Amino acid sequence: MTDAPDAKQDSTAAAEQAPREQPSPLPPASDAVRAEWGRRIEAEYRSAAITQHLTLWLIQIGASPDLIDDGLRIVKDELAHARLSHRVHVLAGGGALPALRRETLGLRSGGDEPLELAVARAGVEIFCLGETVAVPLFKVLREGCTVPVARRALDRILRDEVRHRDFGWTLLRYLLELPCAPAVRQLVERDLHAMFSRLRRSYMPAGGTRRAAISDADRAWGLMPVARYGEILERAVERDYVPRFGEHGIDALSAWRRSASPPDRAPTPA
């Protein structure tokens, strides 16, 4: 074994002399890439602020410490997502972003209603709906993404979204075990179709089904066609919303059908 140091030295020298692999050039970043990652920064900050507010409400109603801890962890996750998204935005050549609209960085309770109902409304719409569909959405975004800094951001976001989704359904289950459960159930059954309507407008904009293609470069930066958002949402209705709400005796399919008219169909004249 006396020659081991020499062998190690030879191996090191050979490695130093070997040509280093050059990183692959990045695909060009379009205005759409910069706009989308800029929007994601804003969305993550907004999610952090809203979740912080929701967690305050959880403290105020004396919720489970585990739920409170989960809420605080989600706030930290969203801020981490914002930092990662900012790195992508800068690498793509993005400039300064407009100031966040402060009126969107919080929640509002419904007047004189019990705070538990405000918690239920926010928890269902933001987490049971929004974070649940975010899981398959970011999975698809990640699959086509090859720009390393964008892929790392989507890897982290996707991993965290699973936990954020679970937080929402755990929160709903918790509320349905409280004395206020009948009022919570009534609120969800009454308002779920309106929540779906807002989700449709975000994921299925008018004319969206015709926007079914993007460039390979945009896809490599973590974007996908607008039409795919609607497809993912429709699959989430069947695979996630219907069975998950069904566990609590809530008919999500009827609420979905009652929600806004298909986005590509003009309203029927009165």
C-alpha positions in Angstrom: 0.0 0.0 0.0 3.1 2.3 -0.1 2.1 3.5 -3.5 -1.3 4.8 -2.5 -0.2 8.4 -2.0 1.3 8.4 -5.5 -1.8 6.9 -7.0 -3.9 9.5 -5.3 -1.6 12.2 -6.5 -1.7 10.9 -10.1 -5.5 10.7 -9.9 -5.7 14.3 -8.7 -3.4 15.5 -11.4 -5.3 13.7 -14.1 -8.6 15.2 -12.9 -7.0 18.7 -12.9 -5.7 18.2 -16.5 -9.0 16.8 -17.8 -11.2 19.4 -19.6 -13.9 20.7 -17.3 -17.4 20.2 -18.5 -18.9 23.5 -19.5 -22.5 24.2 -18.3 -25.0 24.1 -21.1 -26.1 27.5 -22.3 -29.4 28.6 -21.0 -32.3 28.9 -23.4 -33.4 32.5 -24.1 -35.8 33.9 -21.5 -38.8 35.6 -23.1 -40.9 38.4 -21.7 -43.4 35.8 -20.8 -40.8 34.0 -18.6 -39.9 37.2 -16.8 -43.5 38.2 -16.3 -44.5 34.7 -15.0 -41.7 34.4 -12.5 -42.3 38.0 -11.4 -46.0 37.1 -10.9 -44.9 34.1 -8.8 -42.8 36.3 -6.5 -45.8 38.4 -5.8 -48.0 35.4 -5.4 -45.7 33.8 -2.8 -45.4 37.0 -0.8 -49.2 37.3 -0.9 -49.6 33.7 0.2 -47.2 34.3 3.1 -49.1 37.3 4.3 -52.5 35.7 4.0 -51.3 32.5 5.8 -49.8 34.6 8.6 -53.2 36.3 9.0 -55.0 33.0 9.0 -52.6 31.6 11.6 -53.3 34.6 13.8 -57.0 33.7 13.6 -56.2 30.2 14.5 -54.4 31.5 17.6 -57.4 33.7 18.4 -59.9 30.8 18.2 -57.7 28.6 20.4 -57.0 26.1 17.6 -54.9 23.0 17.9 -51.2 23.9 18.5 -50.3 21.5 15.7 -52.4 23.5 13.2 -50.8 26.8 14.4 -47.3 25.3 14.0 -48.2 24.1 10.5 -49.5 27.6 9.6 -46.3 29.3 10.8 -44.2 26.7 8.8 -46.2 27.5 5.7 -45.4 31.2 6.1 -41.7 30.4 6.0 -42.2 28.1 3.1 -43.9 30.8 1.0 -41.1 33.3 1.8 -38.6 30.7 0.7 -40.5 30.2 -2.5 -40.4 33.9 -3.1 -36.7 34.0 -2.7 -36.2 31.1 -5.1 -38.6 32.7 -7.6 -36.7 35.9 -7.4 -33.4 34.2 -8.3 -35.1 32.8 -11.5 -36.6 36.2 -12.3 -33.1 37.9 -12.0 -31.4 35.2 -14.1 -34.0 35.6 -16.7 -33.2 39.3 -16.9 -36.2 40.5 -14.9 -36.0 44.0 -13.5 -37.7 45.7 -10.5 -41.2 44.6 -9.7 -44.1 46.9 -8.9 -45.0 47.4 -5.3 -47.4 44.8 -3.9 -50.9 46.0 -3.4 -51.1 46.1 0.4 -54.9 45.7 0.4 -54.4 42.2 -1.0 -52.0 41.1 1.8 -54.5 40.0 4.4 -57.9 38.5 5.1 -61.3 40.0 6.0 -63.8 38.5 8.3 -67.4 38.5 7.4 -68.7 41.3 9.7 -70.4 40.0 12.8 -70.0 36.3 12.0 -68.0 34.1 14.4 -64.3 34.0 13.6 -64.4 30.3 13.1 -66.5 30.8 10.0 -64.0 33.3 8.6 -61.3 30.7 9.2 -63.4 28.1 7.4 -64.0 30.3 4.4 -60.3 31.2 4.0 -59.1 27.6 4.7 -61.4 26.0 2.2 -60.8 28.5 -0.7 -57.1 29.1 -0.2 -55.9 25.6 0.9 -58.6 23.0 0.1 -59.1 24.5 -3.3 -56.0 26.5 -4.2 -53.2 24.5 -2.7 -54.8 21.2 -3.7 -54.8 22.0 -7.4 -51.3 23.6 -7.0 -49.9 20.1 -6.4 -50.6 18.7 -9.9 -50.0 22.1 -11.4 -46.5 22.4 -10.2 -45.8 18.8 -11.0 -46.5 19.5 -14.7 -44.5 22.7 -14.6 -41.6 20.8 -13.1 -41.7 18.0 -15.7 -40.8 20.3 -18.6 -38.4 22.5 -16.7 -34.6 22.1 -17.5 -33.1 25.5 -16.5 -31.3 24.4 -13.2 -32.3 27.4 -11.1 -35.9 27.2 -12.1 -36.0 23.4 -11.6 -34.6 23.8 -8.1 -37.3 26.4 -7.3 -40.1 24.1 -8.7 -38.7 21.1 -6.8 -38.9 22.9 -3.5 -42.3 24.4 -4.3 -43.8 21.1 -5.3 -42.5 19.3 -2.2 -44.0 22.0 0.1 -47.4 22.2 -1.8 -48.2 18.7 -0.7 -48.0 19.7 2.9 -49.9 22.9 2.3 -52.7 20.9 0.7 -52.8 18.6 3.6 -53.0 21.5 6.0 -56.2 22.7 4.4 -58.0 19.4 4.7 -56.8 18.9 8.2 -58.1 22.3 9.1 -61.5 21.6 7.6 -61.7 18.3 9.5 -60.8 20.1 12.7 -63.5 22.7 12.2 -66.1 20.1 11.4 -65.4 18.5 14.8 -66.1 21.8 16.8 -69.5 22.9 18.2 -69.7 25.3 15.2 -69.6 22.4 12.7 -73.2 22.8 11.5 -72.5 26.5 10.6 -69.2 25.6 9.0 -70.9 22.9 6.9 -73.7 25.3 5.9 -71.1 28.0 4.8 -69.1 25.5 2.7 -72.2 24.1 1.0 -73.6 27.6 0.3 -70.3 29.2 -0.9 -68.4 26.4 -2.6 -69.8 27.1 -6.0 -68.7 30.8 -5.8 -65.3 29.7 -4.7 -65.2 27.4 -7.8 -66.3 30.3 -9.9 -63.3 32.3 -8.8 -61.0 29.4 -9.4 -62.4 28.9 -12.9 -61.7 32.5 -13.7 -58.1 32.1 -12.6 -57.3 28.8 -14.3 -59.7 28.8 -17.3 -59.7 32.4 -18.7 -61.8 33.2 -21.8 -60.1 31.8 -24.9 -57.7 29.8 -22.8 -58.4 26.5 -24.5 -57.1 27.9 -27.7 -53.7 28.8 -26.1 -52.4 25.3 -26.1 -48.8 25.8 -27.2 -45.7 27.6 -26.0 -42.1 27.6 -27.1 -39.6 24.9 -25.9 -37.6 27.7 -24.3 -40.5 28.9 -22.3 -41.2 25.4 -21.2 -37.6 24.9 -20.1 -38.0 28.0 -17.9 -40.9 26.4 -16.1 -43.9 27.6 -18.0 -46.8 25.7 -19.6 -49.6 26.6 -22.0 -52.7 28.4 -20.6 -54.9 25.5 -21.8 -53.1 23.1 -19.5 -54.2 25.0 -16.4 -57.8 24.4 -17.2 -57.2 20.7 -17.9 -55.4 20.3 -14.6 -58.2 22.0 -12.7 -60.9 19.8 -14.3 -58.9 16.7 -13.4 -58.6 18.0 -9.8 -62.3 18.2 -9.5 -62.7 14.5 -10.2 -59.5 13.2 -8.5 -59.4 15.5 -5.5 -62.3 17.8 -4.8 -65.2 15.4 -5.2 -63.7 12.5 -3.0 -62.2 14.8 -0.4 -65.3 16.9 0.1 -67.3 13.7 -0.2 -65.7 12.4 3.0 -67.5 15.1 4.8 -70.8 14.7 3.0 -70.3 17.8 0.9 -71.3 17.6 -2.8 -68.4 19.2 -4.6 -69.6 18.0 -8.1 -72.9 19.8 -7.8 -71.0 23.0 -6.7 -68.7 22.7 -9.6 -71.5 22.4 -12.0 -73.2 25.4 -10.5 -70.1 27.5 -10.8 -69.5 29.9 -13.7 -70.4 29.0 -17.3 -67.6 27.4 -19.4 -65.1 30.2 -20.1 -65.2 29.9 -23.8 -68.9 30.1 -24.1 -70.6 33.5 -24.3 -73.4 34.1 -21.8 -76.9 33.3 -23.1 -78.8 36.6 -23.8 -81.6 37.2 -21.4 
